[in-house]
Amino acid sequence: MQELKCTAFMATPTYVLGMADTAKKMGIDPGKDLSIRRITCAGEPGASIPATKKRMEEAWACKVYDHIGATEIGAWSYECTSQPGGLHVNDAFFLVEIEDVETGQIIDGPGKNGKMLITAFDRIGKPCIRFDSKDVIRWADHTCECGRTFRMIDGGVIGRADDITKVKGVLLAPTAIEEVVRSFPELSDEYEVVVSKVGDVDDILLKVEMSSWHVEKKDIILARLQDQLRLRTNLGYRIEVRPHGSLPRYQVKAHRFKDLRKKEGSH
Ligand SMILES: [Zn+2]
């Protein structure tokens, strides 16, 4: 990047944050010493999760855009420069439908989450018709000031149908935990969630990293974290604090959410 004076790049949010971390360890401040003006993200929901987007924009001192696609289908949506809190669907090349997971009905109106079914109009060798990408999305209730008339989805991909799971009878989307954890500047970019069964009861363990200079205020920070998590997800968590740098780092796509109950059931 320094040699070529790059002004843009594309990566997963995990990689964007990991690269900033590595640069800092090398004595390079990515926001000041490099010339990146924009980053496009794909592969994970992060660029549409406000707290994660903010972390990336602050680390690189540039604009971050989300972009969603799938290997089987192609790039079906993008965030325009107006950034209205959602993404445009490329209606010219794709038919996007949202299916109610419980009833199987197609959702036409805004506000209700469902599973995306997608048909690509330009795929010849391997056509995909009403392909189930397992992405959970919802229609936005607004148009975009950029003037494009392509339909909009609200807040990007909200999660994966595989990941949204019932814990203690409550529907939990891992992206909601990410939004809360990354809104705490005292905590590092990395975290891990482990859902398991203790006896007959579901248990959620959240591991976070805190730098040593915040440890004095640990109890206050954890109480605030617990409150915010309960507010966003209606669930209680066991929180474990680890030293900075001790949780696993990921190269491309991260696996921060582990549901051990699924494994037990599949044996
Ligand atoms: Zn727009």
py3Dmol code that shows the C-alpha trace and the ligand (Angstrom):
import py3Dmol

protein = """\
ATOM      1  CA  MET A   1       0.000   0.000   0.000  1.00  0.00           C
ATOM      2  CA  GLN A   2       2.816   2.380   0.845  1.00  0.00           C
ATOM      3  CA  GLU A   3       4.737   1.574  -2.330  1.00  0.00           C
ATOM      4  CA  LEU A   4       1.781   1.748  -4.702  1.00  0.00           C
ATOM      5  CA  LYS A   5       0.020   4.610  -2.870  1.00  0.00           C
ATOM      6  CA  CYS A   6      -3.254   2.664  -3.026  1.00  0.00           C
ATOM      7  CA  THR A   7      -6.402   4.725  -2.570  1.00  0.00           C
ATOM      8  CA  ALA A   8      -8.922   1.877  -2.231  1.00  0.00           C
ATOM      9  CA  PHE A   9      -9.199  -1.790  -1.395  1.00  0.00           C
ATOM     10  CA  MET A  10     -11.756  -4.495  -0.788  1.00  0.00           C
ATOM     11  CA  ALA A  11     -11.789  -7.063   2.030  1.00  0.00           C
ATOM     12  CA  THR A  12     -13.938  -8.680   4.701  1.00  0.00           C
ATOM     13  CA  PRO A  13     -14.516  -6.491   7.802  1.00  0.00           C
ATOM     14  CA  THR A  14     -12.462  -8.990   9.823  1.00  0.00           C
ATOM     15  CA  TYR A  15      -9.539  -8.470   7.455  1.00  0.00           C
ATOM     16  CA  VAL A  16      -9.937  -4.667   7.385  1.00  0.00           C
ATOM     17  CA  LEU A  17      -9.737  -4.477  11.190  1.00  0.00           C
ATOM     18  CA  GLY A  18      -6.988  -7.117  11.374  1.00  0.00           C
ATOM     19  CA  MET A  19      -4.882  -5.259   8.836  1.00  0.00           C
ATOM     20  CA  ALA A  20      -5.231  -1.979  10.778  1.00  0.00           C
ATOM     21  CA  ASP A  21      -4.139  -3.810  13.924  1.00  0.00           C
ATOM     22  CA  THR A  22      -1.120  -5.309  12.163  1.00  0.00           C
ATOM     23  CA  ALA A  23      -0.174  -1.938  10.657  1.00  0.00           C
ATOM     24  CA  LYS A  24      -0.235  -0.331  14.119  1.00  0.00           C
ATOM     25  CA  LYS A  25       2.052  -3.085  15.447  1.00  0.00           C
ATOM     26  CA  MET A  26       4.469  -2.214  12.600  1.00  0.00           C
ATOM     27  CA  GLY A  27       4.409   1.446  13.684  1.00  0.00           C
ATOM     28  CA  ILE A  28       2.164   2.531  10.802  1.00  0.00           C
ATOM     29  CA  ASP A  29      -1.018   4.500  11.487  1.00  0.00           C
ATOM     30  CA  PRO A  30      -3.298   3.395   8.610  1.00  0.00           C
ATOM     31  CA  GLY A  31      -5.376   6.587   8.874  1.00  0.00           C
ATOM     32  CA  LYS A  32      -2.380   8.952   8.714  1.00  0.00           C
ATOM     33  CA  ASP A  33       0.476   7.128   6.993  1.00  0.00           C
ATOM     34  CA  LEU A  34      -1.441   5.443   4.168  1.00  0.00           C
ATOM     35  CA  SER A  35      -3.504   6.999   1.381  1.00  0.00           C
ATOM     36  CA  ILE A  36      -6.648   4.830   1.468  1.00  0.00           C
ATOM     37  CA  ARG A  37      -9.748   6.911   0.717  1.00  0.00           C
ATOM     38  CA  ARG A  38     -12.383   4.187   0.486  1.00  0.00           C
ATOM     39  CA  ILE A  39     -12.877   0.549   1.430  1.00  0.00           C
ATOM     40  CA  THR A  40     -15.518  -1.806   0.099  1.00  0.00           C
ATOM     41  CA  CYS A  41     -16.428  -4.744   2.298  1.00  0.00           C
ATOM     42  CA  ALA A  42     -17.989  -8.093   1.493  1.00  0.00           C
ATOM     43  CA  GLY A  43     -18.270 -11.591   2.922  1.00  0.00           C
ATOM     44  CA  GLU A  44     -19.506 -10.610   6.396  1.00  0.00           C
ATOM     45  CA  PRO A  45     -22.255  -8.252   7.630  1.00  0.00           C
ATOM     46  CA  GLY A  46     -19.810  -5.845   9.408  1.00  0.00           C
ATOM     47  CA  ALA A  47     -19.930  -2.872   7.022  1.00  0.00           C
ATOM     48  CA  SER A  48     -23.681  -2.583   7.667  1.00  0.00           C
ATOM     49  CA  ILE A  49     -23.299  -2.923  11.451  1.00  0.00           C
ATOM     50  CA  PRO A  50     -22.916   0.734  12.555  1.00  0.00           C
ATOM     51  CA  ALA A  51     -20.446   0.070  15.401  1.00  0.00           C
ATOM     52  CA  THR A  52     -18.188  -2.096  13.199  1.00  0.00           C
ATOM     53  CA  LYS A  53     -18.380   0.351  10.288  1.00  0.00           C
ATOM     54  CA  LYS A  54     -17.375   3.158  12.660  1.00  0.00           C
ATOM     55  CA  ARG A  55     -14.368   1.193  13.923  1.00  0.00           C
ATOM     56  CA  MET A  56     -13.164   0.561  10.379  1.00  0.00           C
ATOM     57  CA  GLU A  57     -13.734   4.192   9.305  1.00  0.00           C
ATOM     58  CA  GLU A  58     -11.879   5.499  12.347  1.00  0.00           C
ATOM     59  CA  ALA A  59      -8.957   3.078  11.964  1.00  0.00           C
ATOM     60  CA  TRP A  60      -8.432   3.939   8.281  1.00  0.00           C
ATOM     61  CA  ALA A  61      -9.769   7.541   8.342  1.00  0.00           C
ATOM     62  CA  CYS A  62     -11.834   6.849   5.232  1.00  0.00           C
ATOM     63  CA  LYS A  63     -15.284   5.876   3.988  1.00  0.00           C
ATOM     64  CA  VAL A  64     -16.385   2.244   4.210  1.00  0.00           C
ATOM     65  CA  TYR A  65     -19.026   0.791   1.897  1.00  0.00           C
ATOM     66  CA  ASP A  66     -20.883  -2.491   2.082  1.00  0.00           C
ATOM     67  CA  HIS A  67     -21.430  -4.792  -0.844  1.00  0.00           C
ATOM     68  CA  ILE A  68     -23.217  -8.149  -0.829  1.00  0.00           C
ATOM     69  CA  GLY A  69     -22.917 -11.049  -3.192  1.00  0.00           C
ATOM     70  CA  ALA A  70     -22.701 -14.813  -3.260  1.00  0.00           C
ATOM     71  CA  THR A  71     -20.412 -17.071  -5.247  1.00  0.00           C
ATOM     72  CA  GLU A  72     -23.384 -18.952  -6.711  1.00  0.00           C
ATOM     73  CA  ILE A  73     -25.194 -15.776  -7.816  1.00  0.00           C
ATOM     74  CA  GLY A  74     -22.881 -12.793  -8.205  1.00  0.00           C
ATOM     75  CA  ALA A  75     -22.847  -9.338  -6.671  1.00  0.00           C
ATOM     76  CA  TRP A  76     -26.510  -8.491  -6.154  1.00  0.00           C
ATOM     77  CA  SER A  77     -26.407  -5.357  -4.000  1.00  0.00           C
ATOM     78  CA  TYR A  78     -24.291  -2.340  -3.203  1.00  0.00           C
ATOM     79  CA  GLU A  79     -24.140   0.723  -0.980  1.00  0.00           C
ATOM     80  CA  CYS A  80     -24.158   4.043  -2.848  1.00  0.00           C
ATOM     81  CA  THR A  81     -22.300   7.193  -1.752  1.00  0.00           C
ATOM     82  CA  SER A  82     -25.466   8.619  -0.110  1.00  0.00           C
ATOM     83  CA  GLN A  83     -25.220   5.797   2.485  1.00  0.00           C
ATOM     84  CA  PRO A  84     -28.847   5.916   3.640  1.00  0.00           C
ATOM     85  CA  GLY A  85     -28.373   3.021   6.080  1.00  0.00           C
ATOM     86  CA  GLY A  86     -29.178   0.339   3.552  1.00  0.00           C
ATOM     87  CA  LEU A  87     -28.149  -1.153   0.244  1.00  0.00           C
ATOM     88  CA  HIS A  88     -29.591  -0.999  -3.261  1.00  0.00           C
ATOM     89  CA  VAL A  89     -30.587  -4.288  -4.857  1.00  0.00           C
ATOM     90  CA  ASN A  90     -29.349  -4.539  -8.434  1.00  0.00           C
ATOM     91  CA  ASP A  91     -32.853  -5.091  -9.863  1.00  0.00           C
ATOM     92  CA  ALA A  92     -31.529  -5.011 -13.425  1.00  0.00           C
ATOM     93  CA  PHE A  93     -29.749  -8.342 -13.025  1.00  0.00           C
ATOM     94  CA  PHE A  94     -31.447 -10.032 -10.072  1.00  0.00           C
ATOM     95  CA  LEU A  95     -34.908 -10.836  -8.801  1.00  0.00           C
ATOM     96  CA  VAL A  96     -34.780 -10.672  -5.016  1.00  0.00           C
ATOM     97  CA  GLU A  97     -37.660 -12.071  -2.982  1.00  0.00           C
ATOM     98  CA  ILE A  98     -37.980 -12.270   0.804  1.00  0.00           C
ATOM     99  CA  GLU A  99     -39.675 -15.295   2.303  1.00  0.00           C
ATOM    100  CA  ASP A 100     -41.284 -15.429   5.722  1.00  0.00           C
ATOM    101  CA  VAL A 101     -39.372 -18.239   7.450  1.00  0.00           C
ATOM    102  CA  GLU A 102     -42.373 -19.398   9.463  1.00  0.00           C
ATOM    103  CA  THR A 103     -45.177 -19.230   6.844  1.00  0.00           C
ATOM    104  CA  GLY A 104     -43.299 -19.508   3.540  1.00  0.00           C
ATOM    105  CA  GLN A 105     -45.201 -16.444   2.257  1.00  0.00           C
ATOM    106  CA  ILE A 106     -43.417 -13.755   0.238  1.00  0.00           C
ATOM    107  CA  ILE A 107     -42.967 -10.486   2.155  1.00  0.00           C
ATOM    108  CA  ASP A 108     -43.583  -7.458  -0.094  1.00  0.00           C
ATOM    109  CA  GLY A 109     -43.647  -4.649   2.458  1.00  0.00           C
ATOM    110  CA  PRO A 110     -40.929  -3.050   4.566  1.00  0.00           C
ATOM    111  CA  GLY A 111     -39.873  -3.886   8.098  1.00  0.00           C
ATOM    112  CA  LYS A 112     -40.256  -7.649   8.329  1.00  0.00           C
ATOM    113  CA  ASN A 113     -37.204  -9.925   8.332  1.00  0.00           C
ATOM    114  CA  GLY A 114     -37.145 -12.961   6.076  1.00  0.00           C
ATOM    115  CA  LYS A 115     -34.920 -15.256   4.101  1.00  0.00           C
ATOM    116  CA  MET A 116     -33.740 -14.101   0.689  1.00  0.00           C
ATOM    117  CA  LEU A 117     -34.588 -16.075  -2.431  1.00  0.00           C
ATOM    118  CA  ILE A 118     -32.710 -14.839  -5.463  1.00  0.00           C
ATOM    119  CA  THR A 119     -32.792 -15.414  -9.205  1.00  0.00           C
ATOM    120  CA  ALA A 120     -29.956 -14.157 -11.422  1.00  0.00           C
ATOM    121  CA  PHE A 121     -30.959 -13.124 -14.968  1.00  0.00           C
ATOM    122  CA  ASP A 122     -27.488 -13.272 -16.505  1.00  0.00           C
ATOM    123  CA  ARG A 123     -26.223 -16.699 -15.412  1.00  0.00           C
ATOM    124  CA  ILE A 124     -26.163 -19.146 -18.310  1.00  0.00           C
ATOM    125  CA  GLY A 125     -23.813 -22.026 -17.409  1.00  0.00           C
ATOM    126  CA  LYS A 126     -25.281 -22.567 -13.955  1.00  0.00           C
ATOM    127  CA  PRO A 127     -28.651 -20.863 -13.621  1.00  0.00           C
ATOM    128  CA  CYS A 128     -29.935 -20.308 -10.100  1.00  0.00           C
ATOM    129  CA  ILE A 129     -33.667 -19.892  -9.743  1.00  0.00           C
ATOM    130  CA  ARG A 130     -35.039 -18.775  -6.390  1.00  0.00           C
ATOM    131  CA  PHE A 131     -31.709 -19.736  -4.840  1.00  0.00           C
ATOM    132  CA  ASP A 132     -31.747 -19.817  -1.033  1.00  0.00           C
ATOM    133  CA  SER A 133     -28.614 -17.933   0.052  1.00  0.00           C
ATOM    134  CA  LYS A 134     -29.585 -18.148   3.767  1.00  0.00           C
ATOM    135  CA  ASP A 135     -29.171 -14.362   4.031  1.00  0.00           C
ATOM    136  CA  VAL A 136     -31.734 -12.667   6.264  1.00  0.00           C
ATOM    137  CA  ILE A 137     -32.827  -9.254   4.958  1.00  0.00           C
ATOM    138  CA  ARG A 138     -35.786  -6.849   5.054  1.00  0.00           C
ATOM    139  CA  TRP A 139     -37.124  -4.207   2.662  1.00  0.00           C
ATOM    140  CA  ALA A 140     -36.485  -0.568   3.585  1.00  0.00           C
ATOM    141  CA  ASP A 141     -39.396   1.851   3.899  1.00  0.00           C
ATOM    142  CA  HIS A 142     -37.610   4.696   2.117  1.00  0.00           C
ATOM    143  CA  THR A 143     -36.087   5.553  -1.232  1.00  0.00           C
ATOM    144  CA  CYS A 144     -32.575   6.908  -1.640  1.00  0.00           C
ATOM    145  CA  GLU A 145     -31.586  10.537  -2.155  1.00  0.00           C
ATOM    146  CA  CYS A 146     -29.014   9.432  -4.759  1.00  0.00           C
ATOM    147  CA  GLY A 147     -31.961   9.107  -7.167  1.00  0.00           C
ATOM    148  CA  ARG A 148     -31.565   5.439  -8.066  1.00  0.00           C
ATOM    149  CA  THR A 149     -34.907   3.672  -8.218  1.00  0.00           C
ATOM    150  CA  PHE A 150     -33.560   0.199  -7.444  1.00  0.00           C
ATOM    151  CA  ARG A 151     -35.235  -1.205  -4.329  1.00  0.00           C
ATOM    152  CA  MET A 152     -33.445  -0.906  -1.016  1.00  0.00           C
ATOM    153  CA  ILE A 153     -32.830  -3.326   1.808  1.00  0.00           C
ATOM    154  CA  ASP A 154     -32.640  -1.933   5.300  1.00  0.00           C
ATOM    155  CA  GLY A 155     -29.319  -2.249   7.175  1.00  0.00           C
ATOM    156  CA  GLY A 156     -27.696  -4.783   4.815  1.00  0.00           C
ATOM    157  CA  VAL A 157     -27.724  -8.482   5.608  1.00  0.00           C
ATOM    158  CA  ILE A 158     -29.087  -8.823   9.125  1.00  0.00           C
ATOM    159  CA  GLY A 159     -27.766 -12.341   9.583  1.00  0.00           C
ATOM    160  CA  ARG A 160     -27.713 -15.848   8.229  1.00  0.00           C
ATOM    161  CA  ALA A 161     -30.783 -18.068   8.522  1.00  0.00           C
ATOM    162  CA  ASP A 162     -28.329 -20.705   9.878  1.00  0.00           C
ATOM    163  CA  ASP A 163     -27.023 -18.400  12.615  1.00  0.00           C
ATOM    164  CA  ILE A 164     -30.294 -16.979  13.872  1.00  0.00           C
ATOM    165  CA  THR A 165     -31.151 -19.339  16.635  1.00  0.00           C
ATOM    166  CA  LYS A 166     -33.454 -19.673  19.614  1.00  0.00           C
ATOM    167  CA  VAL A 167     -31.704 -19.278  22.952  1.00  0.00           C
ATOM    168  CA  LYS A 168     -33.813 -19.616  26.109  1.00  0.00           C
ATOM    169  CA  GLY A 169     -36.818 -19.365  23.778  1.00  0.00           C
ATOM    170  CA  VAL A 170     -35.727 -15.966  22.399  1.00  0.00           C
ATOM    171  CA  LEU A 171     -34.623 -15.457  18.758  1.00  0.00           C
ATOM    172  CA  LEU A 172     -31.016 -14.302  18.752  1.00  0.00           C
ATOM    173  CA  ALA A 173     -29.109 -12.814  15.792  1.00  0.00           C
ATOM    174  CA  PRO A 174     -25.328 -12.781  16.387  1.00  0.00           C
ATOM    175  CA  THR A 175     -25.055  -9.425  14.565  1.00  0.00           C
ATOM    176  CA  ALA A 176     -26.952  -7.793  17.476  1.00  0.00           C
ATOM    177  CA  ILE A 177     -24.193  -8.911  19.879  1.00  0.00           C
ATOM    178  CA  GLU A 178     -21.514  -7.567  17.509  1.00  0.00           C
ATOM    179  CA  GLU A 179     -23.245  -4.171  17.358  1.00  0.00           C
ATOM    180  CA  VAL A 180     -23.273  -3.923  21.177  1.00  0.00           C
ATOM    181  CA  VAL A 181     -19.725  -5.200  21.817  1.00  0.00           C
ATOM    182  CA  ARG A 182     -18.141  -2.961  19.186  1.00  0.00           C
ATOM    183  CA  SER A 183     -19.929   0.122  20.497  1.00  0.00           C
ATOM    184  CA  PHE A 184     -17.693  -0.146  23.608  1.00  0.00           C
ATOM    185  CA  PRO A 185     -14.382   1.611  22.890  1.00  0.00           C
ATOM    186  CA  GLU A 186     -12.907  -0.048  25.998  1.00  0.00           C
ATOM    187  CA  LEU A 187     -13.207  -3.462  24.303  1.00  0.00           C
ATOM    188  CA  SER A 188     -11.055  -4.733  21.428  1.00  0.00           C
ATOM    189  CA  ASP A 189     -12.382  -5.712  17.965  1.00  0.00           C
ATOM    190  CA  GLU A 190     -12.366  -9.401  18.869  1.00  0.00           C
ATOM    191  CA  TYR A 191     -14.984 -11.288  20.857  1.00  0.00           C
ATOM    192  CA  GLU A 192     -16.464 -14.775  20.992  1.00  0.00           C
ATOM    193  CA  VAL A 193     -19.924 -16.125  21.813  1.00  0.00           C
ATOM    194  CA  VAL A 194     -20.446 -19.705  22.934  1.00  0.00           C
ATOM    195  CA  VAL A 195     -23.973 -21.034  23.351  1.00  0.00           C
ATOM    196  CA  SER A 196     -24.245 -24.331  25.201  1.00  0.00           C
ATOM    197  CA  LYS A 197     -26.530 -26.266  27.458  1.00  0.00           C
ATOM    198  CA  VAL A 198     -25.833 -26.422  31.185  1.00  0.00           C
ATOM    199  CA  GLY A 199     -28.174 -29.164  32.392  1.00  0.00           C
ATOM    200  CA  ASP A 200     -31.448 -28.337  30.648  1.00  0.00           C
ATOM    201  CA  VAL A 201     -30.813 -24.612  30.470  1.00  0.00           C
ATOM    202  CA  ASP A 202     -29.262 -22.649  27.598  1.00  0.00           C
ATOM    203  CA  ASP A 203     -26.165 -20.717  28.556  1.00  0.00           C
ATOM    204  CA  ILE A 204     -24.486 -17.880  26.666  1.00  0.00           C
ATOM    205  CA  LEU A 205     -20.862 -17.161  27.358  1.00  0.00           C
ATOM    206  CA  LEU A 206     -19.485 -13.946  25.882  1.00  0.00           C
ATOM    207  CA  LYS A 207     -15.709 -13.554  25.858  1.00  0.00           C
ATOM    208  CA  VAL A 208     -14.388 -10.039  25.369  1.00  0.00           C
ATOM    209  CA  GLU A 209     -10.938  -8.480  25.432  1.00  0.00           C
ATOM    210  CA  MET A 210     -10.110  -5.483  27.586  1.00  0.00           C
ATOM    211  CA  SER A 211      -6.836  -3.585  27.625  1.00  0.00           C
ATOM    212  CA  SER A 212      -5.067  -3.474  30.991  1.00  0.00           C
ATOM    213  CA  TRP A 213      -5.577   0.296  31.383  1.00  0.00           C
ATOM    214  CA  HIS A 214      -9.369  -0.196  31.533  1.00  0.00           C
ATOM    215  CA  VAL A 215      -9.280  -3.016  34.096  1.00  0.00           C
ATOM    216  CA  GLU A 216      -9.757  -0.599  37.019  1.00  0.00           C
ATOM    217  CA  LYS A 217     -13.195   0.289  35.662  1.00  0.00           C
ATOM    218  CA  LYS A 218     -13.965  -3.299  34.697  1.00  0.00           C
ATOM    219  CA  ASP A 219     -17.066  -3.711  36.897  1.00  0.00           C
ATOM    220  CA  ILE A 220     -18.688  -0.521  35.585  1.00  0.00           C
ATOM    221  CA  ILE A 221     -17.934  -1.417  31.970  1.00  0.00           C
ATOM    222  CA  LEU A 222     -19.287  -4.948  32.365  1.00  0.00           C
ATOM    223  CA  ALA A 223     -22.479  -3.735  34.046  1.00  0.00           C
ATOM    224  CA  ARG A 224     -23.072  -1.343  31.118  1.00  0.00           C
ATOM    225  CA  LEU A 225     -22.317  -4.111  28.640  1.00  0.00           C
ATOM    226  CA  GLN A 226     -24.759  -6.462  30.360  1.00  0.00           C
ATOM    227  CA  ASP A 227     -27.471  -3.745  30.290  1.00  0.00           C
ATOM    228  CA  GLN A 228     -26.960  -2.984  26.594  1.00  0.00           C
ATOM    229  CA  LEU A 229     -26.993  -6.667  25.661  1.00  0.00           C
ATOM    230  CA  ARG A 230     -30.208  -7.254  27.553  1.00  0.00           C
ATOM    231  CA  LEU A 231     -31.778  -4.204  25.907  1.00  0.00           C
ATOM    232  CA  ARG A 232     -30.817  -5.323  22.386  1.00  0.00           C
ATOM    233  CA  THR A 233     -31.302  -9.089  22.651  1.00  0.00           C
ATOM    234  CA  ASN A 234     -33.569  -9.697  25.691  1.00  0.00           C
ATOM    235  CA  LEU A 235     -31.040 -12.185  27.043  1.00  0.00           C
ATOM    236  CA  GLY A 236     -28.590 -12.450  29.933  1.00  0.00           C
ATOM    237  CA  TYR A 237     -24.924 -13.384  29.373  1.00  0.00           C
ATOM    238  CA  ARG A 238     -22.028 -14.783  31.319  1.00  0.00           C
ATOM    239  CA  ILE A 239     -19.176 -12.434  30.462  1.00  0.00           C
ATOM    240  CA  GLU A 240     -15.537 -13.431  30.589  1.00  0.00           C
ATOM    241  CA  VAL A 241     -12.829 -10.788  30.279  1.00  0.00           C
ATOM    242  CA  ARG A 242      -9.606 -11.778  28.536  1.00  0.00           C
ATOM    243  CA  PRO A 243      -6.398  -9.807  28.122  1.00  0.00           C
ATOM    244  CA  HIS A 244      -5.961  -7.921  24.849  1.00  0.00           C
ATOM    245  CA  GLY A 245      -4.773 -10.179  22.018  1.00  0.00           C
ATOM    246  CA  SER A 246      -5.722 -13.518  23.636  1.00  0.00           C
ATOM    247  CA  LEU A 247      -8.807 -14.462  21.578  1.00  0.00           C
ATOM    248  CA  PRO A 248      -8.346 -16.097  18.154  1.00  0.00           C
ATOM    249  CA  ARG A 249      -7.693 -13.779  15.186  1.00  0.00           C
ATOM    250  CA  TYR A 250      -9.206 -14.589  11.814  1.00  0.00           C
ATOM    251  CA  GLN A 251      -7.778 -13.987   8.359  1.00  0.00           C
ATOM    252  CA  VAL A 252     -10.832 -13.715   6.113  1.00  0.00           C
ATOM    253  CA  LYS A 253     -14.213 -14.703   7.531  1.00  0.00           C
ATOM    254  CA  ALA A 254     -14.524 -14.968  11.293  1.00  0.00           C
ATOM    255  CA  HIS A 255     -16.254 -17.679  13.332  1.00  0.00           C
ATOM    256  CA  ARG A 256     -17.056 -15.786  16.495  1.00  0.00           C
ATOM    257  CA  PHE A 257     -20.419 -17.424  17.175  1.00  0.00           C
ATOM    258  CA  LYS A 258     -20.346 -21.020  18.338  1.00  0.00           C
ATOM    259  CA  ASP A 259     -23.516 -22.952  19.079  1.00  0.00           C
ATOM    260  CA  LEU A 260     -22.424 -26.163  20.809  1.00  0.00           C
ATOM    261  CA  ARG A 261     -26.040 -27.337  21.183  1.00  0.00           C
ATOM    262  CA  LYS A 262     -26.256 -27.968  17.425  1.00  0.00           C
ATOM    263  CA  LYS A 263     -23.251 -30.312  17.473  1.00  0.00           C
ATOM    264  CA  GLU A 264     -24.692 -32.265  20.394  1.00  0.00           C
ATOM    265  CA  GLY A 265     -27.973 -32.694  18.512  1.00  0.00           C
ATOM    266  CA  SER A 266     -26.364 -33.857  15.256  1.00  0.00           C
ATOM    267  CA  HIS A 267     -24.511 -36.824  16.767  1.00  0.00           C
TER     268      HIS A 267
END
"""
ligand_1 = """\
1
ZN
Zn -28.593 5.419 -3.271
"""
view = py3Dmol.view(width=600, height=400)
view.addModel(protein, "pdb")
view.setStyle({"model": 0}, {"cartoon": {"style": "trace"}})
view.addModel(ligand_1, "xyz")
view.setStyle({"model": 1}, {"stick": {}})
view.zoomTo()
view.show()
